[in-house]
Amino acid sequence: MNQHQELVTELKKSAIEQKVGLFKRLAEDINKPSRQRRTVNLFSIEQHAADGETVVVPGKVLGEGDLTKKVTVVALSFSESAKEKINKSGKSLTLTEFMKQPTKKVRLLG
C-alpha cells in the first residue's frame, strides 16, 4: 500500500470515528488520479483566506506569490519555496498532522 492509499484509509477511518465530514471529502479528493489533484499557489491563499484561518488544500501548494496573512496551511504536499514562505508568517501542516488536531473553522481551497 502506498502513502496516498494509507492516507485515504486514515482519513476515512477518522471521518467515521471523529464524525468529521471534511476528512471524508479530503479522502475522495486525494483518491483521484494525480493529474486531477488540485494545485494552489500562495497568491490564491493570500486572496481567499482570512487572517488566523486554517486553509486546507487537497493537493499541492506552490510558491508563486507571497503570503502576508498569518494562516495555517494544510496540504497533501508543498513545494520548498511555498513551505518557506508559509512558515515565515504562518504555519504549514501535512494532512496527517492536521488529522490529529482538527479545528472547527476551516476553508477548503482548490
PLY file of the C-alpha trace (Angstrom):
ply
format ascii 1.0
element vertex 110
property float x
property float y
property float z
element edge 109
property int vertex1
property int vertex2
end_header
0.00 0.00 0.00
1.50 3.37 -0.98
1.44 6.57 1.10
-1.61 8.07 -0.64
-3.66 4.91 -0.15
-2.69 4.77 3.53
-3.64 8.43 3.96
-7.01 7.87 2.27
-7.67 4.92 4.58
-6.71 7.00 7.64
-8.92 9.90 6.53
-11.93 7.63 6.00
-11.39 5.98 9.38
-11.03 9.36 11.12
-14.14 10.68 9.34
-16.19 7.92 10.92
-14.55 7.93 14.36
-14.44 11.72 14.81
-17.61 12.43 12.79
-15.77 14.96 10.61
-17.23 15.17 7.10
-14.23 17.18 5.90
-12.00 14.11 6.26
-14.32 12.08 4.02
-14.27 14.84 1.40
-10.46 15.04 1.55
-10.19 11.26 1.15
-12.32 11.43 -2.01
-10.24 14.29 -3.45
-6.90 12.62 -2.70
-8.09 9.33 -4.15
-8.38 10.94 -7.61
-5.64 10.39 -10.19
-2.64 12.71 -9.69
-3.49 14.63 -12.89
-6.81 15.65 -11.34
-5.45 16.68 -7.94
-5.51 20.38 -7.17
-2.56 22.74 -7.14
-2.90 26.08 -5.39
-0.46 28.99 -5.48
0.24 31.18 -2.47
-1.35 34.20 -4.15
-4.68 32.31 -4.16
-4.37 31.59 -0.46
-3.47 35.25 0.17
-6.52 36.35 -1.82
-9.12 33.99 -0.30
-8.02 33.32 3.28
-8.66 35.50 6.32
-6.04 36.21 8.96
-5.86 33.41 11.55
-7.76 30.94 9.38
-6.88 27.33 8.55
-6.77 26.60 4.82
-6.89 23.00 3.57
-5.67 22.11 0.06
-6.31 18.50 -1.07
-3.29 18.67 -3.36
-0.04 20.60 -3.68
0.71 24.17 -2.63
3.12 26.03 -4.93
5.24 29.06 -4.03
4.01 31.52 -6.67
3.15 34.78 -4.92
3.59 35.98 -1.35
1.71 35.25 1.84
1.40 38.09 4.35
-1.51 36.74 6.42
-0.98 34.57 9.46
-2.71 31.39 8.29
-2.24 27.69 8.86
-1.99 25.87 5.53
-2.72 22.15 5.43
-1.93 20.25 2.23
-1.03 16.90 0.73
2.34 18.36 -0.28
4.24 21.65 -0.56
6.95 22.97 -2.84
10.06 24.01 -0.93
9.52 27.71 -1.69
5.87 27.55 -0.60
6.78 25.91 2.70
9.44 28.57 3.40
7.07 31.45 2.62
4.21 29.97 4.66
6.40 29.35 7.71
7.59 32.99 7.71
4.14 34.31 8.54
2.06 31.26 9.45
2.33 27.50 9.73
2.33 24.57 7.30
0.94 21.16 8.23
0.58 17.86 6.44
-2.85 16.22 6.34
-1.63 13.55 8.78
-0.62 16.23 11.31
-3.93 18.04 10.78
-5.99 14.90 11.49
-4.53 14.80 14.99
-5.53 18.41 15.76
-8.51 19.45 13.61
-10.03 22.88 14.07
-13.62 23.93 13.60
-13.07 26.83 11.21
-11.52 25.53 8.00
-11.54 26.85 4.43
-11.16 24.27 1.66
-9.31 25.68 -1.36
-8.61 24.26 -4.76
0 1
1 2
2 3
3 4
4 5
5 6
6 7
7 8
8 9
9 10
10 11
11 12
12 13
13 14
14 15
15 16
16 17
17 18
18 19
19 20
20 21
21 22
22 23
23 24
24 25
25 26
26 27
27 28
28 29
29 30
30 31
31 32
32 33
33 34
34 35
35 36
36 37
37 38
38 39
39 40
40 41
41 42
42 43
43 44
44 45
45 46
46 47
47 48
48 49
49 50
50 51
51 52
52 53
53 54
54 55
55 56
56 57
57 58
58 59
59 60
60 61
61 62
62 63
63 64
64 65
65 66
66 67
67 68
68 69
69 70
70 71
71 72
72 73
73 74
74 75
75 76
76 77
77 78
78 79
79 80
80 81
81 82
82 83
83 84
84 85
85 86
86 87
87 88
88 89
89 90
90 91
91 92
92 93
93 94
94 95
95 96
96 97
97 98
98 99
99 100
100 101
101 102
102 103
103 104
104 105
105 106
106 107
107 108
108 109
